[in-house]
Amino acid sequence: MGEKIIRFIKHPLVLIGIGFITIVILGGAAYGFKITQTPPPQPIQFPHNLHVGLGVQCLYCHPGPLTQASAGLPTQSKCWACHGQLKKYADGTVPLPPELVKLKDYVDTGTSIQWVPVAIVPDYVHFNHRPHIAGGLNCENCHGEVGKMVVAINPQILNMGWCLDCHRQRAGVDQEKLIKLLDCGTCHY
Amino acid sequence: MSDKISRRDFLKLAGAGTAVTAILTGCGPESRYVVREPYTKMPEYTYNGQSTFYATTCRECAAGCGLVVRTMQGRALKVEGNKLHPVNKGKTCSRGQATLQGLYNPDRMQNPVRQNGRGSGSFSEVTWEEAVAEVSSALKENKPGEIAFLMGLAPDHLFDLASQLTSALGAETPLRYGALSMFEARSTLSEAAKSMFGQACLPYFDIGHSDLVFSFGANFAETWLSPVAYSQGFSQMRQGKPGCRGFLVQFEPRMSQTAMTADKWIPVAPGTEGQVALALGRLVADIKGIALPAALSAVDVDEVAEVSGLERGELAKLAELFAGAESPLAIPGGSPLGQSNGFDSAQAILALNVLAGNLGKEGGISITPSTGVNEDFYHHPASMKEIAALVDRMSAGEIKVLFVHGVNPVFELPAELGFSKALDNVPQVISFSSTPNETAMRADSIFPDHTGLESYGYQRIWTGADRAVISGGQPVVAPYYDTRATADVLLAAVKLAGGKAAQTLPYLDEVEFIQAQLMGLVSTEGGLYGAGDINTFWALWQQFGGWWKAEPGLIAPQVPGLSRAIKIAEAEFEGSGDFHLLAYPSPILGDGSGANYPWLQETPDPSTTVMWNSWVEVNPKTAAELGLSNDDVVLITSPAGALEASVYIYPAIRPDVIAIPFGQGHSALGRYAQDRGINPAELFALIFNSTGDLAFAATKVRIEKTGRQRPLARLESRVGVYGDGEG
């Protein structure tokens, strides 16, 4: 029966067919890979540099890191709490810039802003901000100089090697700490 | 290509192709194509991507199980049991799990409406101000005697509010009713407890610490009283003590899901359960060498053996088992109590416990103490006679306005009672139902309450917990639609109407009312938590999902002498047919209010695996005599009516009994429930037992073959089951 299959496969039409199917599947896979690995565009080109420059703390818009796993993304009510009060726009002396027009639309229609998370890890990694802050890290240690960026970009790929490098460094020579920080169950549970 | 490729080779190639595709496409890295959808106005205590958990109380039945609901961004996602709750200890039943589908049901009532002609199904929207004004004028302009409230078994806080309202008005106390209270004959059980122990209550049966349970039709693993609590008790009885596996004997004409888990199923003739209990008592007294108490003196064991269909030897064996057990327990369930001699049977079964000396002991019968919150009210469900009296007053035109909440009497009451027809003589019917059920469709106005997961409330625990418990409810999500808590509507209406009722109920809203009722608990000793003031208490109440004693504590019932002879009248039946009709609440759909949850409809019945429909269970012997096979449609005729259903041949039922599950057969209640199956309550003849409860198992029916077939959707294979479909 094995011979029969080989004979069948060697038939030129079948070979062409298999070749064609392989190309289609590979093409599909490449396309699928591309679309799942490309994040969608941010709904608002949020100028981090401007806001940080004005003295807004990271924790004002992302209030979670001190207390819990997720840092949180701001809602329109938080944005509008300030922007709704800006006098130069309110009295019409300065026209609303296009990105703020988008924000106003969200507020007027009561829809939520579908932010695209930038720094994400896969579901099987249970990342928690809180111990990292408690361990003395600052936001920019991992997220880079967001205060100099417009839309936030990851300064590095958040993969396991990168996590473990830092865990190793910070554990230093303390064996107990090293075991704790390198244990699989620390992040994958 | 000279050789044809065989089917086998083709499958191999296809399999290889699929595997390659899967490897190439499926096993890539995690997707980066992710968006977050935050709130538009996020509460301070929630974060994106983080769940918030709320403790509340299940409203699917009156057992009062504690729930912890996981919510994310304002949406309830998953229901689990509250691990700290003394009733369900972290577990739920399928109905508790499915309560989410009440919240998200597409057929929910979404705003207050008036119906343009009863039963028309066409509604005009009204504002809540108009709704409150309507309720207010109904309360003000009718005489107290012309106002009636009909309420369900849950929630208790609303019953308390309505009770305070009716007593301030001078109207009659609200009646409480539910199909489950009928099938469990709660009123009969409560009366029997009163006659034996001097206190009307639903006793607590400590199955967990017993080593032998004689259950007379108590389907505690399905719907009976507090099914999650008693199922856990059962599991503890079986596995709780190393080396000692408890033994369960189930006496009932049809093998229920509970009987399936039992060690022994004894199909006694319907209506003879009480006699069997007495005979067992007599034999036990003989074995133990106790002087025969007067209560058992009237029984003739040989006669009992004859009428019940049990062998005398078998009775003797069972008696030996009972006499030899360390802590035996006898439980009076629904079907023996739902006979014309049900009250006597209940006493006979309770007397077995007195004989065993287990009252107030571990593994025996005790009484769950009250927490003291409004304990003076008449809480226990109404008997069918009390409902019949209301129906008579309605028919006579004495009731001018009827308020209905938490119950669906048009569906749940026996059709023969004439509730539906009596409604025509009530000029104004106001329903507070959150679903478009049969009763709501016959109402003039529907002012929908929130669903359970959107509501505040509390539920007193009648039975199922080993201590005093009051279970607390709070909204786990903000109400999705323009519904309003019925308590708020009543309070606003009373305020608008003014007068004495407004002075008795000066509360701003539902929460203030509930807090006022709970005030006594703030200073009660021995609670799970202590609090100095009501606000702190309220915070803890919401965190834990209620209040209960920190330590177990039950009341021992008065131990009565058995000096009064228990005489069991012969059971009376109505109907000329050959078959006893046994209707039982579906283990999945319960009292039928779950029929609009597709999760429950899709869950196969544990004994027949049938889904989405009703069926009639017929013994194979009977089926052979009548020439019936599976899926044959039969006409079932009782003195009260006739229904058609498909046959399910069920070997675990007495040949002289047919059984139909209760819960389907809705003519309203939304797309998933409507026009599906039959409602056996339409067949019940009106026979009452001596406490006034309906003898729902005392109807006899005829069955006739119609010659048609209608296949049932069932999970089990049709081939090879009881030889069906072979050859």
Interface residues (C-beta under 8 A of the other chain):
Chain A: M1 K4 I5 R7 F8 H11 L13 V14 I21 T22 I25 L26 G28 A29 G32 F33 I35 T36 Q37 T38 P39 P40 P63 G64 Q68 A69 S70 G72 L73 P74 T75 Q76 S77 K78 Y106 G110 T111 S112 I113 Q114 W115 V116 P117 I120 P122 D123
Chain B: M1 D3 I5 S6 R8 D9 K12 L13 G17 V20 T21 L24 T25 G28 P29 E30 S31 R32 Y33 V34 V35 R36 E37 P38 Y39 T40 K41 M42 Y47 N48 G49 Q50
